[in-house]
C-alpha cells in the first residue's frame, strides 16, 4: 500500500501539518509510523477522506458533523444531514437578505441626512415604530428596564439610537425631559420581534408629520436646538400634538464630533 508523508499530503490537499494533526485528534484520519524513520505517513484512503472533508467543509458542515457523516451514519442519516444543512442555508439567506435591506436603508438614510441638514418638511403619512427607552442619556445597568434596553441594542444593525422628547418639555419654564434608547422601524420590528414585544412597544404616530434633520457638533440637545423647527411649524399653520421622536442617522469623530439626527413630530392644522 502506497504511503504519503505529512508534507506530501499537506501540499496535495492544501492543508497545513497542524490541520492534519487536528483531524487526527478528532479521529477523522489516522497516521502510521514509518518503521525506518518513525515519520508519520498516510494511506490512499486518508487522501480520499481528506478530499471529502474538504468538500463538506466548503458546504459549511462542522468537523464533528463531518465525522458522523463519514464514519457513524447510515445513508438515511446522511441525507437527513444534508436536509438540515439546507434549512440552515435558507435561514442564512434570509438573514443576509435582511442585512442587505438594512445596509441599503442605512446608506440611503445617511445620504438623505447629509442632503437635508437644516431643512424642514411635512409628510402626510403616519409612522409606526418600536420604541424602547430609559430616562436620561447614556447606558447604565441600575434596573430591569436598563437591562432590557441592553438586550434590544443587541438587535443591531436593525435598531437605531433614538430619543423621545416630551412635548411638555417645550412649554415655558418646563424642564427639558427626554428619554434615550433604541428605535426599530415597523417593517423590521415585525420580522425580528415577537407579537408580545410589538404590542408592548409599538408607537403609532398619526400624520401629518413634521420632519427635520439637525446637525450637532458635540453640543447636547436642548430647547434651543429645536427653536427654529418649531417656529417653522407654526408658520405653516400647524401645532404640535405628540412627543418628539429622534433617530441618530450618522455619528463620527472625524476632526470634530458630528451627529446628524432625524426628528419627527405629529402635527395638525390650527
CORFEN-V670151 format. One record per residue. PHI is phi in whole degrees, 0 to 359 (NA if undefined). OMEGA is omega in whole degrees, -180 to 180 (* if undefined). BURIAL is # if it has 24 or more other ideal C-beta (glycine too) atoms within 12 Angstrom, else .. Layout:
phi=PHI omega=OMEGA burial=BURIAL
phi=PHI omega=OMEGA burial=BURIAL
This chain:
phi=NA omega=-179 burial=.
phi=291 omega=180 burial=.
phi=238 omega=-177 burial=.
phi=233 omega=179 burial=#
phi=282 omega=178 burial=#
phi=303 omega=-179 burial=#
phi=297 omega=179 burial=.
phi=296 omega=-179 burial=.
phi=295 omega=-178 burial=#
phi=300 omega=-180 burial=#
phi=292 omega=-176 burial=.
phi=292 omega=-175 burial=.
phi=263 omega=178 burial=#
phi=70 omega=178 burial=.
phi=234 omega=179 burial=#
phi=266 omega=176 burial=.
phi=298 omega=178 burial=.
phi=297 omega=178 burial=.
phi=296 omega=178 burial=.
phi=299 omega=178 burial=#
phi=296 omega=178 burial=.
phi=296 omega=178 burial=.
phi=298 omega=177 burial=#
phi=296 omega=-179 burial=#
phi=297 omega=179 burial=.
phi=274 omega=-180 burial=.
phi=82 omega=179 burial=.
phi=283 omega=177 burial=#
phi=226 omega=178 burial=#
phi=217 omega=-179 burial=.
phi=266 omega=175 burial=#
phi=238 omega=179 burial=.
phi=263 omega=175 burial=.
phi=291 omega=-176 burial=.
phi=299 omega=-175 burial=.
phi=280 omega=-175 burial=.
phi=236 omega=178 burial=.
phi=66 omega=175 burial=.
phi=288 omega=177 burial=.
phi=284 omega=177 burial=#
phi=226 omega=-179 burial=#
phi=233 omega=-179 burial=#
phi=265 omega=176 burial=.
phi=298 omega=177 burial=.
phi=300 omega=179 burial=.
phi=297 omega=179 burial=#
phi=296 omega=178 burial=#
phi=294 omega=178 burial=.
phi=296 omega=179 burial=#
phi=298 omega=178 burial=#
phi=295 omega=178 burial=.
phi=292 omega=176 burial=#
phi=300 omega=180 burial=#
phi=300 omega=180 burial=.
phi=295 omega=-178 burial=.
phi=294 omega=177 burial=#
phi=297 omega=180 burial=#
phi=294 omega=178 burial=.
phi=272 omega=176 burial=.
phi=94 omega=177 burial=.
phi=284 omega=176 burial=#
phi=284 omega=179 burial=.
phi=298 omega=176 burial=#
phi=301 omega=178 burial=.
phi=293 omega=179 burial=#
phi=298 omega=178 burial=#
phi=300 omega=178 burial=#
phi=299 omega=-177 burial=.
phi=294 omega=-178 burial=#
phi=275 omega=-168 burial=#
phi=235 omega=-171 burial=.
phi=245 omega=-170 burial=.
phi=260 omega=169 burial=.
phi=273 omega=-175 burial=.
phi=301 omega=-179 burial=.
phi=297 omega=-180 burial=.
phi=293 omega=178 burial=.
phi=296 omega=177 burial=.
phi=300 omega=178 burial=.
phi=298 omega=178 burial=.
phi=295 omega=177 burial=#
phi=293 omega=177 burial=.
phi=299 omega=178 burial=.
phi=297 omega=179 burial=.
phi=294 omega=176 burial=#
phi=298 omega=177 burial=.
phi=295 omega=177 burial=.
phi=297 omega=-180 burial=.
phi=294 omega=176 burial=.
phi=302 omega=179 burial=.
phi=294 omega=178 burial=.
phi=296 omega=179 burial=.
phi=296 omega=178 burial=.
phi=299 omega=179 burial=.
phi=296 omega=180 burial=.
phi=292 omega=177 burial=.
phi=296 omega=178 burial=.
phi=293 omega=178 burial=.
phi=295 omega=178 burial=.
phi=299 omega=177 burial=.
phi=301 omega=-179 burial=.
phi=292 omega=177 burial=#
phi=299 omega=179 burial=.
phi=297 omega=-179 burial=.
phi=293 omega=-179 burial=.
phi=294 omega=-180 burial=#
phi=298 omega=179 burial=.
phi=295 omega=179 burial=.
phi=296 omega=179 burial=#
phi=293 omega=179 burial=#
phi=299 omega=179 burial=.
phi=298 omega=-179 burial=.
phi=295 omega=179 burial=#
phi=298 omega=-177 burial=.
phi=283 omega=-172 burial=.
phi=241 omega=178 burial=#
phi=302 omega=178 burial=.
phi=81 omega=180 burial=.
phi=266 omega=178 burial=.
phi=234 omega=177 burial=#
phi=203 omega=-180 burial=#
phi=245 omega=172 burial=#
phi=244 omega=-176 burial=.
phi=283 omega=-176 burial=.
phi=283 omega=176 burial=.
phi=278 omega=-176 burial=.
phi=212 omega=176 burial=#
phi=236 omega=178 burial=#
phi=198 omega=174 burial=#
phi=267 omega=-177 burial=#
phi=234 omega=176 burial=#
phi=239 omega=-170 burial=#
phi=233 omega=170 burial=#
phi=227 omega=-180 burial=#
phi=289 omega=176 burial=.
phi=79 omega=-178 burial=.
phi=250 omega=178 burial=.
phi=78 omega=-176 burial=.
phi=233 omega=174 burial=.
phi=220 omega=-180 burial=.
phi=233 omega=-174 burial=.
phi=278 omega=-177 burial=.
phi=209 omega=-176 burial=.
phi=299 omega=-179 burial=.
phi=298 omega=179 burial=.
phi=294 omega=178 burial=.
phi=299 omega=179 burial=.
phi=296 omega=179 burial=.
phi=297 omega=177 burial=#
phi=302 omega=180 burial=.
phi=297 omega=180 burial=.
phi=289 omega=177 burial=#
phi=295 omega=178 burial=#
phi=288 omega=178 burial=.
phi=280 omega=176 burial=#
phi=306 omega=12 burial=.
phi=269 omega=-174 burial=#
phi=271 omega=177 burial=#
phi=243 omega=177 burial=#
phi=232 omega=172 burial=#
phi=294 omega=-174 burial=#
phi=224 omega=179 burial=#
phi=222 omega=171 burial=#
phi=237 omega=-178 burial=#
phi=247 omega=-178 burial=#
phi=299 omega=179 burial=.
phi=296 omega=178 burial=#
phi=291 omega=180 burial=.
phi=297 omega=-174 burial=#
phi=263 omega=174 burial=#
phi=285 omega=-179 burial=.
phi=300 omega=178 burial=.
phi=68 omega=178 burial=.
phi=275 omega=175 burial=.
phi=288 omega=178 burial=.
phi=279 omega=-173 burial=#
phi=253 omega=179 burial=#
phi=216 omega=177 burial=#
phi=236 omega=-179 burial=#
phi=243 omega=176 burial=#
phi=173 omega=-179 burial=#
phi=235 omega=175 burial=#
phi=237 omega=178 burial=#
phi=232 omega=-180 burial=#
phi=297 omega=-178 burial=#
phi=302 omega=-176 burial=#
phi=295 omega=179 burial=.
phi=286 omega=-177 burial=#
phi=303 omega=-178 burial=#
phi=289 omega=179 burial=.
phi=265 omega=-172 burial=.
phi=239 omega=-178 burial=#
phi=244 omega=179 burial=#
phi=282 omega=178 burial=.
phi=299 omega=179 burial=.
phi=297 omega=179 burial=.
phi=293 omega=178 burial=.
phi=299 omega=-179 burial=#
phi=293 omega=-176 burial=.
phi=286 omega=-169 burial=.
phi=241 omega=-179 burial=#
phi=291 omega=177 burial=#
phi=247 omega=177 burial=#
phi=248 omega=-180 burial=.
phi=250 omega=-177 burial=#
phi=283 omega=175 burial=.
phi=279 omega=0 burial=.
phi=287 omega=-178 burial=#
phi=236 omega=174 burial=#
phi=267 omega=-178 burial=#
phi=231 omega=174 burial=#
phi=204 omega=171 burial=#
phi=249 omega=-178 burial=#
phi=246 omega=178 burial=#
phi=252 omega=174 burial=#
phi=240 omega=-179 burial=#
phi=237 omega=178 burial=.
phi=101 omega=-179 burial=.
phi=281 omega=-180 burial=.
phi=282 omega=175 burial=.
phi=294 omega=-180 burial=#
phi=208 omega=177 burial=.
phi=302 omega=-178 burial=#
phi=298 omega=-179 burial=.
phi=302 omega=-172 burial=#
phi=254 omega=-175 burial=#
phi=303 omega=-177 burial=.
phi=291 omega=178 burial=.
phi=296 omega=-180 burial=#
phi=292 omega=177 burial=#
phi=296 omega=178 burial=.
phi=296 omega=179 burial=.
phi=302 omega=180 burial=#
phi=295 omega=-180 burial=.
phi=295 omega=178 burial=.
phi=277 omega=178 burial=.
phi=87 omega=-179 burial=.
phi=250 omega=169 burial=#
phi=229 omega=-177 burial=.
phi=280 omega=-178 burial=#
phi=232 omega=179 burial=.
phi=217 omega=170 burial=#
phi=294 omega=-179 burial=#
phi=260 omega=-178 burial=#
phi=248 omega=-178 burial=#
phi=231 omega=178 burial=#
phi=233 omega=174 burial=#
phi=284 omega=-176 burial=#
phi=266 omega=-179 burial=#
phi=204 omega=179 burial=#
phi=215 omega=-179 burial=.
phi=205 omega=178 burial=.
phi=241 omega=180 burial=.
phi=291 omega=-178 burial=.
phi=67 omega=175 burial=.
phi=211 omega=180 burial=.
phi=296 omega=-179 burial=.
phi=223 omega=176 burial=.
phi=226 omega=172 burial=#
phi=251 omega=178 burial=#
phi=247 omega=167 burial=#
phi=255 omega=179 burial=#
phi=243 omega=177 burial=#
phi=220 omega=-179 burial=#
phi=210 omega=178 burial=#
phi=284 omega=-179 burial=#
phi=227 omega=174 burial=#
phi=214 omega=180 burial=.
phi=293 omega=179 burial=.
phi=285 omega=* burial=.
